[in-house]
Amino acid sequence: MQTPWGELALADAHVHFFSYRFFASLKVGQALPPGNTPIESLGWDLPPEDPAALARRWCAELDRHGVAQAALIASTPSDEASVLAAKAACPGRFFAYAMVNPAAENAAVADELNAVCLFPAMHRYSLHDPRAERIIAEAAAKRCVIFVHCGVLTVGVRKKLGLPSPFDMRFSNPLDLHAIALWFPEARFVVPHFGAGMLPGCAMRGSTLPTYSAAPWKSPAPAASCSVPIPRSFRAGGIAPPSKPSSRYW
């Protein structure tokens, strides 16, 4: 993409991949036949059953806007196969991120994922729950980025479809990541949306660790910006490339 700084490759680090399986999981019609479904009544296109076909459509849309790569997030648990199929269908174009619910039976980190996405408020668990710690350890061992949604959580798709969202913000505090980051120093964490209203907690958490880098962002106030020291193991909205995990933690 042509920018004031010259030609730069543009990547989108946060794309929700609303697959056929995603919409089926919302209980808006398991079969999702063509016709007047709640999805189509909103003017939305029904996604194809084949996630590779949806990936190719995303490729065309990204090409239209000059975006070279994107992180695709499987936005319902157990939909890893959709983003992995998309990644395989368009080599070098997509990174496969997948929502994992540690509280679910047989929760695990699928092979070949680039990141696991944790939503503690959505699934109502503490990051210090042993089940969550097990998933974090497994992700770190597989060199997956660990994406953790903290702060306010709203899901526009659910709201549009009139579905309830009984999320529990008691589990949304970014400070909960502090001890976990110390336990897993080789892990790489992403907190999207700069903490979604809990930026001070992200800043406090970052300032207490020994290794920093500056991460800028724009504040909610118009024409205002600020920066905070953020440790290299922790990124609010960015990705730190994983390094080789330490074997002493697993």
Residue pairs with C-beta under 8 A, 6 or more apart in sequence:
1 7
1 8
1 9
1 10
1 66
1 67
1 68
9 68
9 69
10 66
10 67
10 68
11 67
11 68
11 69
11 70
11 71
12 62
12 67
12 69
12 70
12 71
13 70
13 71
13 237
13 238
13 239
14 71
14 73
14 192
15 58
15 70
15 71
15 72
15 73
16 73
16 75
17 51
17 54
17 58
17 72
17 73
17 74
17 75
17 82
17 83
17 86
18 47
18 75
18 157
19 47
19 51
19 54
19 74
19 79
19 82
20 32
20 46
20 47
20 48
20 49
20 51
20 54
20 82
21 51
21 76
21 78
21 79
21 81
21 82
22 47
22 74
22 75
22 76
22 79
22 82
23 29
23 32
23 39
23 46
23 47
24 30
24 32
25 76
25 79
26 76
26 157
26 158
26 161
26 163
27 163
28 37
28 38
28 39
28 161
28 163
29 37
29 38
32 39
32 46
34 40
34 46
37 46
38 161
38 162
39 46
39 161
40 46
42 160
42 161
47 54
48 54
48 57
50 85
51 81
51 82
51 83
51 85
51 86
51 89
52 85
52 86
52 88
52 89
54 82
54 86
55 72
55 85
55 86
55 87
55 89
55 90
55 93
55 94
56 89
56 90
58 70
58 72
58 86
58 90
58 94
59 90
59 93
62 68
62 70
62 93
68 93
69 92
69 93
69 94
69 95
70 93
70 94
70 95
71 94
71 95
71 97
71 114
71 115
71 239
72 83
72 86
72 87
72 94
72 95
72 96
72 97
73 83
73 97
73 98
73 99
73 117
73 147
74 80
74 82
74 83
74 96
74 97
74 98
74 99
74 117
75 99
76 99
77 99
77 100
77 101
77 104
77 107
77 123
78 104
79 98
79 99
80 96
80 98
80 110
80 113
83 94
83 96
83 97
83 98
83 113
84 96
84 110
84 112
84 113
86 94
86 96
87 93
87 94
87 95
87 96
87 112
95 114
95 115
96 112
96 113
96 114
96 115
97 113
97 114
97 115
97 116
97 117
97 145
97 147
98 110
98 113
98 115
98 116
98 117
99 116
99 117
99 118
99 119
100 107
100 108
100 109
100 116
100 117
100 118
100 135
101 107
101 119
101 123
101 125
102 118
102 123
102 125
102 129
102 131
102 132
102 134
102 135
103 123
103 124
103 125
103 129
103 131
103 132
104 123
107 131
107 135
108 135
108 138
109 116
109 135
109 138
109 139
109 142
109 144
111 142
113 142
113 144
114 144
114 145
115 139
115 144
115 145
115 146
115 147
115 190
115 239
116 135
116 139
116 144
116 145
116 146
116 147
117 147
117 148
117 149
118 127
118 132
118 135
118 136
118 146
118 147
118 148
118 149
119 149
119 153
120 126
120 127
120 132
120 148
120 149
120 150
120 171
120 172
120 176
121 149
121 153
121 167
121 168
121 169
121 170
121 171
121 172
122 149
122 153
122 155
122 167
124 167
124 168
124 171
125 131
125 132
125 171
126 132
126 171
126 176
127 133
127 136
127 148
127 171
127 176
127 177
127 180
128 176
128 179
128 180
133 180
133 183
136 146
136 180
136 184
136 187
137 184
137 249
137 250
138 250
139 145
139 146
139 187
140 146
140 184
140 186
140 187
140 242
140 245
140 249
140 250
141 245
141 250
143 242
143 243
143 244
143 245
144 242
145 188
145 189
145 190
145 239
145 240
145 242
146 187
146 188
146 189
146 190
147 189
147 190
147 191
147 192
148 174
148 177
148 189
148 190
148 191
149 172
149 191
149 192
149 193
149 196
150 172
150 173
150 174
150 176
150 177
150 191
150 195
150 196
150 198
150 201
150 202
151 169
151 172
151 174
151 193
151 195
151 196
151 197
151 198
152 169
152 172
152 196
152 197
152 198
153 165
153 167
153 169
153 172
153 196
154 165
155 165
158 164
158 165
159 165
172 196
172 198
173 198
173 201
174 191
174 195
174 198
174 201
174 202
174 205
175 201
175 204
175 205
177 189
177 191
177 205
177 234
178 205
178 208
178 209
181 187
181 189
181 205
181 209
181 231
181 233
181 234
182 209
183 249
184 245
184 249
185 233
185 246
186 233
186 242
186 243
186 244
186 245
186 246
186 249
187 233
187 242
187 245
188 233
188 235
188 239
188 240
188 241
188 242
188 243
189 233
189 234
189 235
189 240
190 235
190 236
190 237
190 238
190 239
190 240
191 202
191 234
191 235
191 236
191 237
192 236
192 237
193 237
194 202
194 217
194 236
194 237
195 201
195 202
195 236
199 217
199 228
199 236
202 228
202 230
202 236
203 228
203 229
203 230
205 234
206 212
206 215
206 228
206 229
206 230
206 231
206 234
206 236
207 228
207 229
209 231
209 233
209 234
210 231
211 231
211 232
211 233
212 229
212 230
212 231
212 232
213 229
213 230
213 231
213 232
214 227
214 228
214 229
214 230
215 227
215 228
215 230
215 235
215 236
215 237
215 238
216 225
216 226
216 227
217 225
217 226
217 227
217 236
217 237
218 224
218 225
219 225
219 226
230 236
232 240
233 240
234 240
